[in-house]
Amino acid sequence: MTKLGCPMNLAEHTELERALGERLATSGFRFTSQRRHVYDALLQTLDHPTADDVFMRTKRQMPDISHATVYNCLAALVHCGLVRQVQLQRGATRYCPNMERHCHYCCDECGTIFDVTMPAETPTMPSPKGFQVDHYEIAVHGLCANCAGLRKK
């Protein structure tokens, strides 16, 4: 697959579509143009959009798509393991197509969310006796370099 957020050539586009169709099929879903457009909207800009953001982006390419269809497409993509839901604060759920091990750094001033790759050797965190960790969801809050620089001035 192509690197997230980068333009694709025809071969990469075809490979992504094949891989998407395969992943959907192995999870019991059909490949549809709506699912493809929703997935494309997530891959084009890695800004952790809400479902409403995805709806607005997808609607530019598919004017007849409904909110319900976008929500259903997002649910299918999450179920297939192609996208993860991210709940960073009390606001709307956001969606992240980066399935590599990473944490989120959130700027509390401008709202930008950055993915930061976590090392393969994740530090051991305390857990209840016998608890088996499946995955981590780590969000770090603060100010991005730009907002921190503006505050200093």
C-alpha positions as CSV (number, residue, x, y, z in Angstrom):
1,M,0.0,0.0,0.0
2,T,1.0,3.6,-0.4
3,K,2.3,5.8,2.3
4,L,-0.6,7.5,4.1
5,G,-1.4,11.0,3.0
6,C,0.7,10.9,-0.3
7,P,-0.7,11.0,-3.8
8,M,-1.0,7.6,-5.6
9,N,-0.1,6.6,-9.0
10,L,-2.4,4.2,-11.0
11,A,-0.6,1.0,-9.8
12,E,-0.8,2.1,-6.2
13,H,-4.4,3.0,-6.6
14,T,-5.2,-0.4,-8.1
15,E,-3.3,-2.2,-5.4
16,L,-5.1,-0.2,-2.7
17,E,-8.4,-1.0,-4.2
18,R,-7.5,-4.7,-4.4
19,A,-6.3,-4.8,-0.8
20,L,-9.4,-2.9,0.4
21,G,-11.7,-5.3,-1.5
22,E,-9.8,-8.3,-0.1
23,R,-10.0,-7.0,3.5
24,L,-13.6,-6.2,3.2
25,A,-14.4,-9.7,1.8
26,T,-12.5,-11.6,4.5
27,S,-14.6,-9.7,7.1
28,G,-17.9,-10.4,5.3
29,F,-18.4,-7.1,3.6
30,R,-18.8,-6.3,-0.1
31,F,-16.5,-3.8,-1.9
32,T,-18.6,-0.7,-2.8
33,S,-17.8,2.6,-4.3
34,Q,-19.1,4.3,-1.2
35,R,-16.7,2.4,1.1
36,R,-13.9,3.2,-1.3
37,H,-14.7,6.9,-1.3
38,V,-15.0,7.0,2.5
39,Y,-11.6,5.2,2.8
40,D,-10.1,7.6,0.3
41,A,-11.3,10.6,2.3
42,L,-9.5,9.2,5.4
43,L,-6.3,8.5,3.5
44,Q,-6.0,11.8,1.7
45,T,-5.5,13.9,4.8
46,L,-4.3,12.4,8.1
47,D,-6.1,14.8,10.4
48,H,-8.2,12.4,12.3
49,P,-11.6,13.6,11.0
50,T,-15.0,13.2,12.6
51,A,-17.7,11.3,10.7
52,D,-19.2,14.7,9.7
53,D,-15.8,15.7,8.3
54,V,-15.7,12.5,6.3
55,F,-19.2,13.0,5.1
56,M,-18.4,16.5,3.8
57,R,-15.2,15.3,2.0
58,T,-16.9,12.3,0.5
59,K,-19.9,14.3,-0.6
60,R,-17.6,16.3,-2.9
61,Q,-17.0,13.2,-4.9
62,M,-20.3,11.5,-4.3
63,P,-23.0,14.2,-4.0
64,D,-25.8,11.6,-3.3
65,I,-24.1,9.9,-0.4
66,S,-26.0,10.1,2.9
67,H,-24.8,10.5,6.5
68,A,-26.1,7.1,7.3
69,T,-24.1,5.5,4.5
70,V,-20.9,7.3,5.7
71,Y,-21.5,6.0,9.2
72,N,-22.1,2.5,7.9
73,C,-18.9,2.7,5.8
74,L,-16.9,3.9,8.8
75,A,-18.3,1.0,10.9
76,A,-17.3,-1.5,8.2
77,L,-13.8,-0.1,7.9
78,V,-13.4,-0.2,11.7
79,H,-14.7,-3.8,11.8
80,C,-12.2,-4.8,9.1
81,G,-9.3,-3.3,11.0
82,L,-8.6,-0.7,8.3
83,V,-9.5,2.3,10.5
84,R,-9.5,2.8,14.2
85,Q,-11.9,5.0,16.2
86,V,-10.1,7.6,18.3
87,Q,-11.8,9.2,21.3
88,L,-9.6,12.0,22.4
89,Q,-11.9,14.2,24.5
90,R,-15.6,14.5,25.1
91,G,-16.1,15.6,21.5
92,A,-17.1,13.5,18.5
93,T,-15.3,10.2,17.7
94,R,-12.5,10.7,15.2
95,Y,-11.2,8.2,12.7
96,C,-7.5,7.2,12.0
97,P,-6.4,5.1,9.1
98,N,-2.9,4.7,10.6
99,M,-3.0,1.1,11.8
100,E,0.7,1.1,12.9
101,R,1.5,1.2,16.6
102,H,1.4,4.9,17.5
103,C,0.1,7.4,20.0
104,H,-1.6,10.7,19.5
105,Y,-0.2,14.1,20.5
106,C,-3.1,16.7,20.7
107,C,-2.6,20.4,20.6
108,D,-5.1,21.9,23.0
109,E,-4.9,25.3,21.4
110,C,-5.4,24.6,17.6
111,G,-6.8,21.1,17.8
112,T,-4.2,19.5,15.5
113,I,-3.5,15.8,16.2
114,F,-0.2,14.2,15.4
115,D,0.6,10.5,15.1
116,V,3.9,9.5,16.7
117,T,5.1,6.0,16.0
118,M,5.7,3.9,19.2
119,P,8.7,1.7,19.4
120,A,8.1,-2.0,19.0
121,E,9.3,-2.5,22.6
122,T,6.5,-0.7,24.3
123,P,7.3,0.0,27.9
124,T,5.5,-2.2,30.3
125,M,2.7,-0.4,32.1
126,P,1.3,-1.6,35.4
127,S,-1.8,-3.7,35.0
128,P,-4.1,-5.8,37.2
129,K,-2.8,-9.3,37.9
130,G,-3.6,-11.6,35.0
131,F,-4.7,-8.8,32.7
132,Q,-3.7,-9.4,29.1
133,V,-3.1,-6.2,27.2
134,D,-4.4,-6.2,23.6
135,H,-3.4,-2.7,22.6
136,Y,-2.7,0.8,24.0
137,E,-4.5,4.0,23.3
138,I,-2.3,6.9,24.4
139,A,-3.1,10.5,23.9
140,V,-0.8,13.2,25.1
141,H,-2.1,16.8,25.4
142,G,-0.3,20.1,25.2
143,L,0.8,22.7,22.7
144,C,2.2,22.0,19.2
145,A,5.4,23.8,18.3
146,N,3.5,26.6,16.4
147,C,1.1,27.3,19.2
148,A,3.8,27.2,21.9
149,G,5.8,29.7,19.8
150,L,2.9,32.0,19.5
151,R,2.4,32.0,23.3
152,K,6.0,33.0,23.9
153,K,5.7,36.1,21.8
